[in-house]
Amino acid sequence: MIVSARLKFFTLDPQTGKINSTFGKDGILDLRTSDVMGNFPDGFLGGNAMPAMYQNIVIIGSRGQEAQPTAPAAMSAASISSAARQCGS
């Protein structure tokens, strides 16, 4: 599992090393959703630490830009088995 700086979450197939296309949408789960970004759809919100894992849930922290109006930092979680977001903000 990998989380990019722009909060795109994806997993790799351990056999091939390629993006697992069955995870999320075309292999990617975008954590910058409208419920997280609010009135700042183009605002900065990026990952700030390695994800943590509990059972089949991945917990991902983020940070927003402090110098300009932007989305607040958010904590997200996603299910590894279903690629569904569990919570946000």
C-alpha positions as CSV (number, residue, x, y, z in Angstrom):
1,M,0.0,0.0,0.0
2,I,1.2,3.5,-0.9
3,V,-0.3,6.9,-0.2
4,S,1.0,9.7,-2.5
5,A,1.7,13.2,-1.4
6,R,-1.7,14.3,-3.0
7,L,-3.6,11.6,-1.0
8,K,-4.1,9.1,-3.7
9,F,-4.1,5.6,-2.0
10,F,-3.2,2.5,-4.0
11,T,-1.9,-1.0,-3.5
12,L,0.6,-3.0,-5.5
13,D,0.2,-6.5,-6.7
14,P,3.0,-8.4,-4.8
15,Q,3.5,-10.8,-7.8
16,T,3.9,-8.2,-10.5
17,G,4.8,-5.0,-8.7
18,K,2.1,-3.2,-10.7
19,I,-0.9,-1.2,-9.4
20,N,-3.7,-3.5,-8.2
21,S,-6.4,-2.4,-10.7
22,T,-9.1,-4.1,-8.7
23,F,-8.6,-1.7,-5.8
24,G,-10.6,1.6,-5.8
25,K,-11.3,3.2,-9.2
26,D,-8.8,1.9,-11.7
27,G,-6.5,1.0,-8.8
28,I,-6.6,4.3,-7.0
29,L,-8.7,5.5,-4.1
30,D,-8.7,9.3,-4.0
31,L,-8.9,10.6,-0.4
32,R,-9.4,14.2,-1.5
33,T,-13.1,13.9,-1.7
34,S,-15.7,16.7,-1.6
35,D,-16.7,15.9,2.0
36,V,-13.0,16.3,3.0
37,M,-12.1,19.3,0.8
38,G,-15.3,21.2,1.5
39,N,-15.3,24.7,-0.1
40,F,-11.7,24.3,-1.2
41,P,-11.7,21.6,-4.0
42,D,-8.3,22.8,-5.3
43,G,-6.8,23.6,-2.0
44,F,-3.6,21.9,-0.7
45,L,-4.2,18.8,1.4
46,G,-1.4,16.2,1.4
47,G,-0.2,13.2,3.3
48,N,2.2,13.9,6.2
49,A,3.1,10.5,7.6
50,M,3.3,6.9,6.8
51,P,-0.1,5.2,7.0
52,A,-0.9,3.0,10.0
53,M,-2.8,-0.3,9.8
54,Y,-5.2,-1.9,12.2
55,Q,-6.7,-5.2,11.0
56,N,-7.8,-4.5,7.4
57,I,-8.2,-0.7,8.0
58,V,-5.5,1.8,6.9
59,I,-5.4,5.1,8.8
60,I,-4.0,8.0,6.9
61,G,-3.2,11.5,8.3
62,S,-2.9,14.7,6.3
63,R,-2.0,18.3,6.6
64,G,-3.4,21.4,4.9
65,Q,-1.7,24.6,3.9
66,E,-1.7,27.1,6.8
67,A,-0.9,30.3,4.8
68,Q,-4.0,30.3,2.6
69,P,-7.6,29.3,2.7
70,T,-7.7,25.6,2.3
71,A,-9.3,22.4,3.5
72,P,-8.6,21.5,7.1
73,A,-6.2,18.7,7.9
74,A,-8.1,15.4,7.9
75,M,-7.8,11.9,9.2
76,S,-9.0,9.2,6.8
77,A,-9.3,5.5,7.0
78,A,-9.9,3.0,4.2
79,S,-10.7,-0.7,4.1
80,I,-8.0,-2.7,2.3
81,S,-10.5,-5.4,1.3
82,S,-13.2,-3.2,-0.2
83,A,-11.2,0.0,-0.9
84,A,-14.0,2.0,0.8
85,R,-13.4,5.1,2.9
86,Q,-14.4,4.5,6.5
87,C,-14.2,8.1,7.8
88,G,-12.9,11.5,7.0
89,S,-12.2,14.9,8.5
